[in-house]
Amino acid sequence: MSNVTVVGAQWGDEGKGKIVDWLANEADIVVRFQGGNNAGHTIVVNKKKIALSLIPSGIIRKNKISIIGNGVVVNPSALLEEIKKLGKVGVTISRKNLKISENASIIFNFHKKIDEIREMRRGPNKIGTTGRGIGPAYEDRVGRRAIRFVDLLHDKFLKEKINNALEYHNTILSGLNSELLTQKEVLKEINVYKKSILKYVDRVRPILTDAKKCGKKILFEGAQGILLDIDHGTYPYVTSSNTLPSAASSGSGMPIKSLGYILGIVKAYTTRVGSGPFPSELSNNVGRKLGEIGKEFGTVTGRQRRCGWFDAIITKHSVEISGIDGIALTKLDVLDSFKELKICTGYKVDGRVIKYFPTSEVDQKKLKPIYEVHKGWMKNTQGAKTWSDLPALAIKYVRRIEELLETQVAILSTSPKREDTILVKNPFID
C-alpha cells in the first residue's frame, strides 16, 4: 500500500474536497500541509453541504486522524468556529481525531489588518487576496518572527515574541498611517482562544513516523492549486506558500519519499478567483453558463469565479513540475449541455505560436489562446459510475485530455456527490 498526496493542478477550486473525502475512506490519517483559511472545500454528504477551510476533509470520516501540519498558517478563532459548525451537523471533533502541529504559525488580527490595508491601496493592481492575513503570516515565518502554537505554553517567552513581532509590524502600520498595536491587545486576543485551542496542539511528527512504521495509509491534502504556487505559479498573482507536492514533506515533517502517489485534481474546464492572467477566460454568455451550471462561487469568500475552456498548456505545466502520477478529472457533468467544447492547445504572442506558459507578466498579458474544437455530447453524465455509463463523445473528450497531459485519468467525478465517482486506478495501491 502507498500513501497519496493530493494537489490542485489548476488555480484551485478543482474539487479537491470531494476527492480527498472519497480517498479518506481508505486512509488512516489525513494531513493538511499548507495554506490557511483562505482555502475551502465543500463536501456533500447525505444531501448536506459541509464547508471546510482549515480542517482536513477526512474529518467527516469516522476513526480517522486529521492533522493540520506545520506548513499551515492557522487562525485559531476561525478554526474553533469551524469546529463548532461541524458539531452542529453531527461531526464530533476531539483531541483524538484532530491534531494541530505545535510548530504551525498563528494568524493574528494584525495580519488581517495589514493584508486588508495593503490590498486596498493597490487599487487596480490588486493581487486578489482574501484579506484573511495569510500573506503577512507567511512573511512573519520567513522573517523568523512568527508566533507558533508551542509558544503559547511559555508566558514570559510569548511576551518577548509578541514584542518582537510588534516592533516590526508597528513600523509598517505607522507608514500606513494606521493605529499602532500593543502587547496588551495581542495577549487579550490570545486569551480568548488559548485554552480551547491548546487541547488540539501536539507533536505530530511522531504520529506520522509511527504510522509509517505500522504500514498505515496517509493522505496528504494540499490547498489552492499549482498555478498559485509562490515560485511556479502565475506570479505575482499567487498564494503565499508552495502548493507543489514537495511542500507536503516540509509542511508535515515526513520524508519526501513517503509522499507516495501524486494525484492532481483537474477540472474539466478552467476557473480562477481573483486577479491574474487567464488566457482561456470566457467573458461572455458561455463563461457565465459554465459558472451558473458549475456553481462557481468561492467556498470561503463567495466570490464568483472566472470561467473558461480547458487549458491544456498550463495544466501540463502543473503536471510536469509536480510529478503527477495520475489525475482526478472533476465536473465533467457541467459540460453536458454544450454543443461545442474547446481545448486550448497553444498560444499566440507577438505573432509567434508557443506551447508553453511564459513567466514574464508582460508576455502573459498578450497571450491569445489557440483552440481545438470538440463536439459536445449533449447527454447527461451526472451520476455516471462506470465508463459504460458515459456517452462516446464524453469519453473521447476525456481521452484527449489524457493525451495532451500525457497522464492517466485515475478518478473521474460526475457530480458533487461522493458516490458519483468512476475509479480507474486506486491511488493507494502500488
JOGIKA-V583786 format. One record per backbone hydrogen bond with DSSP energy under -1.0 kcal/mol. NH is the residue of the N-H (numbers start at 0). CO is the residue of the C=O. Records with the same first field share a line. If there is no record, write none. Layout:
# JOGIKA-V583786
NH->CO + CO
This chain:
# JOGIKA-V583786
1->427
3->217
4->260
5->219
6->262
8->264
18->14
19->15
20->16
21->17
22->18
23->19
25->22
27->216
28->216
29->64
30->218
31->66
32->220
38->35
40->51
42->49
44->47
47->44
49->42
51->40
58->55
59->56
60->57
64->27
65->96
66->29
67->98
68->31
70->250
71->68
72->34
73->104
78->74
79->75
80->76
81->77
82->78
83->79
84->80
85->81
86->82
87->83
89->86
90->85
97->93
98->65
99->199
100->67
101->201
103->100
105->146
106->73
111->107
112->108
113->109
114->110
115->111
116->112
117->113
118->114
119->115
120->116
124->121
125->122
136->132
137->133
138->134
139->135
140->136
141->137
142->138
143->140
144->139
148->103
149->101
150->147
151->148
152->149
153->150
157->153
158->154
159->155
160->156
161->157
162->158
163->159
164->160
165->161
166->162
167->163
168->164
169->165
171->167
172->168
173->169
174->170
175->171
176->173
177->172
185->181
186->182
187->183
188->184
189->185
190->186
193->189
196->192
197->193
199->196
201->99
207->203
208->204
209->205
210->206
211->207
212->208
213->209
214->211
215->210
218->28
219->3
220->30
221->5
225->7
226->9
227->224
228->225
229->240
232->228
233->226
234->232
236->233
237->235
238->227
246->243
247->244
248->245
249->245
250->246
251->248
252->248
257->254
258->255
260->2
262->4
263->325
264->6
265->327
267->329
269->307
271->305
280->277
281->306
283->281
287->283
288->284
289->285
290->286
291->287
292->288
293->289
295->290
296->294
297->302
301->297
304->295
305->271
307->269
308->279
311->343
314->310
315->311
316->312
317->313
318->314
319->315
320->316
321->317
322->318
323->318
324->261
325->261
326->407
327->263
328->410
329->265
331->412
334->331
335->332
337->334
340->373
342->371
343->309
344->369
346->353
347->367
348->351
351->348
353->346
363->359
364->360
365->362
367->347
369->345
371->342
373->340
375->338
383->380
388->385
389->386
394->390
395->391
396->392
397->393
398->394
399->395
400->396
401->397
402->398
403->399
404->400
405->401
406->401
409->326
410->326
411->421
412->328
413->419
419->416
420->418
421->411
423->409
424->409
428->425
